[in-house]
Amino acid sequence: MTTFDNILDEAGKFGRCQKRIFALLCMVSMPFSGVYVGIVFQGFTPDHWCRDPAVVQRRQACDWSPAAGRRLTVPQVNRSGVLQQSSCEQYEVDWNATALACDTQALDLSRTPTRACKEGWEYDYEGRQSFVTEFDLVCSNAWLVDMYQATLNVGFLIGSITIGYLADRFGRKISFLMANLLNGIAGILMAVAPNYASLLVFRTLYGFGVKGGWMVGYVLITEIVGVEYRRTVGVLYQMFFSVGILLLPLLAYFITDWRWLQMVISVPYVLFLSYYWFVPESPRWLLSQNKNAEAIEITEAMAKENKRTLSKNIENLTDDNSQYCSASFMNLIRTPKMRKHTLILSFNWFTSAVVYQGLIMRLGILEGNIYMDFLISGLVEFPAAFLILFTIERVGRRIPFASANIVAGAACFITAFIPDNFIWLKTVVACIGRLGITVAFEMVVFVNTELYPTFVRNLGVSVCSTLCDVGGIIAPFLLYRLAVIWLELPLIIFGSLAFVAGGLVLLLPETKGVPLPDTINDIEFPERLKENAALKKQQLANLLPADDFSTNNKQPETV
């Protein structure tokens, strides 16, 4: 019996074919970042105040500055001991029935009654048009901004499960293409949405396809490379999300209208449909579905592109897992270890989403240069990939994974209590927290793939990551509503979640040196998995010429 891992040793574990497919799939990660955190720019809330048509008309006639007209419109309120002009109230004065001269310096409005805004708002645009300013999502309607991000995560929640199931049931490639078709259509519809209600509907459909397609791409690339390359391609695949994070503020700086920015983010998904001709189906999945002929054909094409020659043993290619051709949610919770993995991984997905998304969106409510702050925070993410690659083969998975959560939690707590006048110290500690949660977020993805067998791997990652989507739904409400009470209160919540997540990670098994599991028995009895891997290696050594095996097919320490 010859397994796909045996044949992959002959066909090339990370040859020209896999590198080409990997490079193509990495492109999928870049627009995903714009979808996920684009709200920082598309939903930007500028300084605003109540609009009084009579004052606006008089301001134009008298050539007043905006500040002079604002003084006649809105009262001052006491916020934390500081007098500021209100954003949601205005003086209750009928200026049309009042003789209003151009000189208003002596006018005293301190005892004038106030009321809520009735004629809309004026905005200090600063050159940027957001959906907040277009649809007046401020004051009593500010919670609708939270809904914009929440509906995306609702789409993530439904779509990741649905597309994950479809990918395990009908194939990685077709599911990937269907998701990107939906992404392109929904994203463009968002850019031309006539009202806010339709925008939320299209946003939900957008989320339905975006995350599911991204996860399918991740699983596909990890299934067609050799076991020792799995960690590298998984981490680098996610690192291109950070590349998108760096590109986003540059795009937003030059594209100041949220609709055009949305269009630019969405167009790549239409281009990804061309992958139909360049990305093959996963041979490992085909074997799990008893489609051996198709798996052999694709594997032979990969070997040809890698300039390798396959032995006749490919005719006996099979899969230990072929009897489990139907993916089911019950497979994830039926046995003790599968159940433990599902619960712990789900909580870590939840925590990673809440803390990561919360720290990014927090930039939008802080004073400062949002473009520069966003760029700096994006640069912080790049060391995460190198920290992971440097540590996981030396230390393993559990310790770096748990440590990243704990460091992120500690940084959140410390940042919350650093006085505002120590701005640079506060920024540095916050960046350390951002680095920690980025490491944790990237690790939970590939650790998740290592703890599920092939026939439910995509479904397992999708189900666990639904808690990431629940966290994404909660994060904006948690950040924006609690920040009204105390700006640093969300950081206390983030820190507590990260500490708990780090402790739970220590209960997971170490996957360093363990091949990808094919069956549930490989999860429940991991010692058998290692024994089988050693046996298969010995079988391959017996099948290949001694010099060929020793020079071209060395098997480094399995991951």
C-alpha positions in Angstrom: 0.0 0.0 0.0 1.4 3.4 -1.1 0.2 6.6 0.6 0.2 10.1 -0.8 3.0 11.1 1.6 5.1 8.2 0.1 4.5 9.5 -3.5 5.0 13.1 -2.5 8.6 12.1 -1.5 9.1 11.1 -5.2 7.0 13.9 -6.8 8.7 16.7 -4.8 7.7 18.0 -1.4 7.9 21.7 -2.3 8.9 21.8 -5.9 8.2 24.3 -8.7 4.5 23.2 -8.9 3.9 23.7 -5.2 5.7 27.0 -5.1 3.7 28.3 -8.0 0.4 27.3 -6.4 1.6 28.7 -3.0 2.4 32.1 -4.6 -1.0 32.3 -6.3 -2.9 31.4 -3.1 -0.9 33.9 -1.0 -2.4 36.7 -3.1 -5.8 35.7 -1.6 -4.6 36.9 1.9 -3.9 40.5 0.9 -7.5 41.7 0.0 -8.8 39.7 3.0 -7.1 42.2 5.3 -8.9 45.1 3.6 -12.2 43.3 4.1 -11.5 42.4 7.8 -10.2 45.8 9.1 -11.2 48.2 6.4 -13.8 49.7 8.7 -11.0 51.8 10.3 -11.0 53.9 7.1 -14.3 53.2 5.5 -16.2 53.7 8.8 -14.1 56.6 9.9 -16.1 59.0 12.2 -14.7 62.6 11.9 -15.4 65.5 14.2 -19.1 66.4 13.8 -21.8 68.7 15.2 -25.4 69.5 14.7 -26.4 71.3 11.5 -28.7 74.4 11.7 -29.7 75.5 8.2 -30.3 79.1 9.3 -26.8 79.3 10.9 -25.2 77.7 7.8 -27.0 80.3 5.5 -25.9 83.2 7.8 -22.3 81.8 7.9 -22.1 81.9 4.2 -23.5 85.4 4.0 -21.2 86.8 6.7 -18.2 84.7 5.7 -17.8 83.2 9.1 -15.4 80.4 9.9 -16.8 77.0 10.6 -15.8 77.5 14.3 -17.8 80.7 14.5 -20.9 79.1 13.1 -20.4 76.1 15.4 -20.3 78.3 18.4 -23.9 79.5 17.6 -25.2 76.0 17.0 -23.8 73.6 19.7 -23.3 74.0 23.5 -20.3 73.0 25.5 -20.3 69.9 27.7 -18.1 68.8 30.5 -16.2 65.6 29.6 -13.8 64.3 32.2 -13.3 67.8 33.6 -12.7 69.3 30.1 -15.2 71.6 28.3 -15.8 70.4 24.8 -18.4 71.3 22.2 -21.2 68.7 22.0 -21.6 66.5 19.0 -25.2 65.4 19.5 -27.0 68.5 20.9 -27.7 72.0 19.7 -29.2 75.2 21.0 -33.0 75.3 20.8 -33.1 78.7 19.0 -35.1 79.6 15.9 -32.6 81.8 14.1 -35.0 82.5 11.3 -37.2 84.4 13.8 -34.2 86.1 15.4 -32.3 89.2 14.2 -28.8 87.8 13.8 -26.1 90.2 12.9 -22.7 89.2 11.5 -21.0 90.3 14.7 -21.9 87.7 17.3 -19.0 88.0 19.8 -21.2 89.6 22.5 -23.9 87.0 22.1 -24.3 84.9 25.3 -25.9 81.5 24.7 -24.8 79.8 28.0 -28.4 79.7 29.4 -30.1 78.8 26.2 -32.0 75.4 26.3 -30.7 72.6 24.2 -32.2 69.7 22.3 -31.0 66.8 20.2 -30.0 67.3 16.6 -32.9 67.5 14.2 -31.5 68.8 10.9 -28.6 66.4 10.5 -24.9 67.0 11.1 -21.9 68.9 9.7 -18.6 67.1 9.5 -15.0 68.0 9.5 -14.2 65.7 6.6 -10.5 66.1 6.5 -10.7 65.0 2.9 -12.2 61.6 3.6 -15.7 60.4 2.8 -16.9 57.4 4.9 -20.2 55.6 5.1 -20.6 57.2 8.5 -20.7 60.7 7.0 -22.8 59.6 4.0 -25.5 57.9 6.1 -25.2 60.1 9.3 -24.3 57.2 11.6 -23.5 59.3 14.7 -24.9 60.0 18.1 -28.0 57.8 18.5 -27.2 55.9 15.3 -23.6 55.3 16.2 -24.3 51.6 17.1 -25.0 51.0 13.4 -21.3 51.4 12.7 -20.8 48.4 15.1 -23.4 46.5 13.0 -21.3 47.1 9.8 -18.5 44.9 11.4 -20.9 42.6 13.1 -22.7 41.7 9.9 -19.4 40.8 8.3 -18.7 38.4 11.1 -22.2 36.9 10.9 -21.3 36.2 7.2 -18.0 34.7 8.4 -19.8 32.5 10.9 -22.3 31.0 8.4 -20.0 31.0 5.5 -17.0 29.3 7.1 -19.1 26.4 8.3 -21.0 26.1 4.9 -17.9 26.4 2.7 -15.9 24.3 5.1 -18.5 21.5 4.7 -18.7 22.0 0.9 -14.9 21.8 0.7 -14.8 18.5 2.5 -17.8 17.2 0.6 -17.3 18.4 -3.0 -13.7 19.5 -3.1 -11.3 22.3 -2.2 -11.0 23.8 -5.7 -14.7 24.2 -6.6 -15.5 25.6 -3.1 -12.6 28.1 -3.4 -13.8 29.3 -6.8 -17.5 29.6 -5.7 -16.4 31.6 -2.7 -14.4 34.0 -4.8 -17.3 34.5 -7.3 -19.5 35.4 -4.4 -16.8 37.7 -3.0 -16.5 39.6 -6.3 -20.2 40.1 -6.7 -21.0 41.1 -3.1 -18.0 43.4 -2.8 -18.9 45.3 -5.9 -22.6 45.5 -4.8 -21.4 47.1 -1.5 -19.6 49.8 -3.5 -22.8 50.8 -5.2 -25.3 50.2 -2.3 -28.0 52.9 -2.4 -28.7 52.8 1.4 -27.3 51.5 4.6 -29.8 48.6 4.9 -28.7 47.2 1.5 -25.1 47.8 2.5 -25.4 45.5 5.5 -27.1 42.8 3.4 -24.3 42.9 0.9 -21.7 43.0 3.7 -23.1 39.8 5.2 -22.9 38.1 1.8 -19.4 39.4 1.4 -18.4 37.8 4.7 -20.1 34.5 3.7 -17.6 34.0 1.0 -14.4 35.8 2.1 -13.3 33.8 5.1 -14.5 30.4 3.8 -12.5 30.9 0.6 -9.4 32.0 2.5 -9.6 28.9 4.8 -10.0 26.6 1.8 -6.9 28.1 0.3 -5.0 27.5 3.5 -6.0 23.9 3.8 -5.3 23.2 0.1 -1.7 24.5 0.2 -0.9 22.6 3.4 -2.2 19.3 1.9 0.0 19.4 -1.2 3.4 20.1 0.3 5.7 17.8 2.3 5.2 17.5 6.0 8.3 19.5 6.9 7.2 22.5 4.7 3.7 22.6 6.2 4.5 25.0 8.9 6.4 27.4 6.6 3.7 27.7 4.0 1.0 28.0 6.6 2.8 30.9 8.4 3.8 32.7 5.2 0.3 32.3 3.8 -0.9 34.3 6.8 1.9 36.8 6.6 0.5 38.0 3.3 -2.5 39.2 5.4 0.0 41.5 7.1 1.2 42.6 3.7 -2.4 43.6 3.0 -2.4 45.5 6.4 0.5 47.6 5.2 -1.0 48.3 1.8 -4.4 49.3 3.2 -3.4 52.7 4.8 -1.5 53.6 1.6 -4.6 52.8 -0.5 -6.9 54.7 1.9 -4.6 57.7 1.9 -5.0 58.1 -1.9 -8.5 56.8 -2.3 -10.5 59.0 0.1 -14.0 57.9 -1.0 -15.1 54.7 0.9 -17.0 53.4 -2.2 -14.0 53.5 -4.5 -11.8 51.9 -1.7 -14.4 49.1 -1.5 -14.2 48.6 -5.3 -10.4 48.3 -5.2 -10.6 45.8 -2.4 -13.2 43.7 -4.2 -11.8 43.5 -7.8 -9.0 41.0 -6.9 -11.6 38.4 -6.0 -12.9 38.5 -9.6 -9.3 38.0 -10.8 -8.9 34.9 -8.6 -11.5 33.1 -10.7 -8.7 32.6 -13.2 -7.2 30.1 -10.7 -9.5 27.5 -12.3 -6.7 27.0 -14.8 -3.7 27.2 -12.5 -4.6 25.6 -9.2 -5.4 21.8 -9.0 -7.7 19.9 -6.7 -6.0 18.5 -3.5 -4.9 14.9 -4.3 -5.1 14.1 -0.6 -8.8 15.0 -0.6 -9.4 13.0 -3.7 -7.9 10.0 -2.1 -10.1 10.5 1.0 -13.1 10.3 -1.4 -11.9 7.2 -3.2 -11.2 9.2 -6.4 -7.8 7.5 -6.9 -7.6 8.0 -10.7 -8.0 11.8 -10.4 -5.5 11.9 -7.6 -2.9 9.9 -9.6 -3.4 12.2 -12.6 -2.9 15.4 -10.6 0.1 13.9 -8.7 1.7 12.9 -12.0 1.2 16.4 -13.3 2.8 17.8 -10.2 5.8 15.5 -10.6 6.2 16.5 -14.2 6.2 20.2 -13.4 8.7 19.4 -10.6 10.9 17.5 -13.1 10.6 14.3 -11.1 9.8 10.8 -12.2 7.3 8.6 -10.3 7.8 4.9 -9.7 5.2 2.4 -10.6 4.1 2.3 -7.0 1.7 5.2 -7.7 -0.7 2.6 -9.2 -1.2 1.3 -5.6 -1.8 4.8 -4.3 -4.5 4.7 -1.5 -5.5 6.4 1.7 -5.9 4.9 5.1 -8.8 7.3 5.6 -10.8 6.3 2.5 -13.4 4.6 4.6 -14.3 7.9 6.2 -15.6 9.8 3.1 -18.4 11.7 4.8 -17.5 14.7 7.0 -19.7 15.2 10.0 -19.8 17.7 12.9 -20.2 14.7 15.2 -16.7 13.5 14.3 -15.4 16.7 16.0 -17.0 15.9 19.4 -17.7 12.2 19.5 -14.4 11.1 21.1 -12.7 12.5 24.2 -9.6 14.0 22.6 -11.4 15.3 19.5 -13.9 17.0 21.8 -11.2 18.6 24.0 -9.3 19.9 20.9 -12.5 21.4 19.5 -13.4 23.2 22.7 -9.9 24.6 23.4 -9.3 25.6 19.8 -12.7 27.3 19.5 -12.0 29.4 22.6 -8.6 30.4 21.2 -10.2 31.4 17.9 -12.7 33.6 19.9 -10.0 35.2 21.9 -7.7 35.9 19.0 -10.5 37.6 17.1 -11.7 39.8 19.9 -8.2 40.9 21.0 -6.7 41.3 17.5 -9.7 43.1 15.9 -10.3 45.2 19.1 -6.7 46.4 19.1 -6.8 47.4 15.4 -10.2 49.2 15.7 -9.0 51.0 18.8 -6.7 53.0 16.5 -9.8 54.5 15.0 -10.9 56.1 18.3 -7.5 57.4 19.4 -6.3 60.8 18.6 -3.3 60.9 16.2 -2.4 60.2 12.6 -4.6 57.2 11.7 -2.6 56.4 8.6 0.8 56.4 10.4 -0.6 54.6 13.5 -2.1 51.9 11.3 1.1 51.5 9.3 3.2 51.1 12.4 0.9 48.6 13.9 1.0 46.6 10.6 4.8 46.6 10.6 4.7 45.0 14.1 3.0 42.0 12.6 5.9 40.9 10.4 8.2 39.7 13.3 5.4 37.4 14.2 6.0 35.1 11.3 9.7 34.9 12.0 9.2 34.3 15.7 6.9 31.4 14.8 9.3 29.8 12.3 12.2 30.3 14.7 10.6 28.7 17.7 8.2 26.0 16.7 10.8 23.5 15.5 13.1 24.3 18.4 10.6 24.6 21.2 7.4 23.1 19.8 3.9 24.4 19.4 2.4 24.6 22.8 4.9 26.9 24.6 5.1 29.6 21.9 1.4 29.5 21.4 0.6 29.8 25.1 3.3 32.4 25.7 2.0 34.6 22.8 -1.4 34.7 24.5 0.0 35.5 27.9 2.3 38.3 26.5 -0.7 39.8 24.7 -2.8 39.7 27.8 0.0 41.3 30.0 0.5 44.0 27.4 -3.2 44.9 27.4 -3.3 45.2 31.2 -0.1 47.3 31.3 -1.2 49.6 28.5 -4.5 50.3 30.2 -2.7 51.7 33.3 0.1 53.7 31.6 -0.7 57.4 31.9 -1.6 59.2 28.7 1.4 61.6 29.0 3.7 58.6 28.5 2.5 58.3 24.9 5.6 56.5 23.5 5.7 54.0 26.3 2.0 53.3 25.9 2.5 52.8 22.1 5.5 50.5 22.5 3.7 48.2 25.1 0.5 48.2 22.9 2.7 47.1 19.9 4.0 44.3 22.0 0.5 43.2 22.7 -0.4 43.5 19.0 2.7 41.3 18.2 1.7 38.7 20.8 -1.9 38.3 19.6 -0.7 38.2 16.0 1.5 35.2 16.8 -1.4 33.6 18.7 -3.8 34.2 15.8 -1.3 32.7 13.2 -0.5 29.7 15.4 -4.1 28.8 16.1 -4.7 28.3 12.3 -2.0 25.8 11.6 -2.2 24.1 15.0 -5.9 23.6 14.2 -5.1 21.9 10.9 -2.6 19.6 12.7 -5.1 18.3 15.2 -7.8 17.0 12.8 -7.7 14.1 10.4 -7.9 14.7 6.6 -11.5 13.9 6.0 -12.8 16.5 8.5 -9.8 18.9 8.5 -11.5 21.7 6.5 -14.7 21.2 8.5 -12.8 21.1 11.8 -11.0 24.4 11.1 -14.2 26.0 9.9 -16.2 24.9 12.9 -13.6 26.0 15.4 -13.1 29.3 13.6 -16.8 30.1 14.0 -15.9 31.2 17.5 -13.6 33.7 15.8 -16.6 35.0 14.0 -18.6 35.2 17.3 -15.6 37.2 18.7 -15.7 39.4 15.6 -19.4 40.2 16.2 -18.8 41.0 19.8 -15.5 43.0 19.4 -16.9 46.3 17.9 -19.7 46.5 20.5 -17.2 45.6 23.3 -14.7 48.3 22.1 -17.0 51.2 21.2 -19.6 50.9 23.9 -17.2 50.1 26.8 -14.8 52.9 25.7 -17.6 55.4 26.3 -17.4 54.4 30.0 -13.6 54.3 30.2 -11.3 54.3 27.1 -9.1 51.6 28.6 -11.8 49.3 29.9 -11.8 47.1 26.7 -8.1 46.4 27.3 -8.9 44.9 30.6 -11.4 42.5 29.0 -8.9 41.7 26.2 -6.1 40.9 28.7 -8.3 38.6 30.8 -9.4 36.6 27.7 -5.8 36.2 26.5 -4.6 34.9 29.9 -7.3 32.2 29.9 -6.6 31.2 26.3 -2.9 30.9 27.1 -3.6 28.5 30.0 -5.9 26.3 27.9 -3.3 25.9 25.2 -1.1 24.0 27.6 -3.8 21.3 27.7 -3.3 20.5 24.0 -0.9 17.8 22.8 2.4 18.8 21.2 2.3 18.3 17.4 6.0 18.8 16.7 7.4 15.6 15.1 3.9 14.3 14.3 2.6 13.7 10.7 -0.8 14.9 9.6 -3.4 12.6 11.1 -5.6 10.6 8.6 -8.1 9.0 11.0 -9.7 9.7 14.3 -7.7 6.8 15.7 -4.6 8.8 14.9 -5.9 11.5 17.2 -7.0 9.3 20.0 -3.9 7.1 19.8 -1.1 9.3 18.7 1.6 6.8 19.5 0.2 4.6 16.6 0.5 7.5 14.3 4.2 7.8 15.0 4.7 4.1 14.6 2.9 4.1 11.2 5.0 7.1 10.0 8.2 5.2 10.9 6.9 2.1 9.1 5.9 4.0 6.0 9.4 5.6 5.9 11.0 2.2 6.1 8.7 0.9 3.3 9.7 3.8 1.1 13.3 3.2 1.8 12.8 -0.4 0.6 11.0 0.7 -2.5 13.6 3.3 -3.7 17.2 2.8 -4.7 19.5 3.4 -1.7 21.4 6.3 -3.3 18.2 8.0 -4.4 16.6 7.8 -1.0 19.7 9.0 0.8 20.4 12.0 -1.5 17.1 13.2 -2.9 14.5 12.0 -0.4 15.9 12.7 3.0 13.1 13.0 5.5 13.9 15.6 8.0 12.3 15.6 11.4 8.6 15.2 10.8 6.3 18.0 11.9 
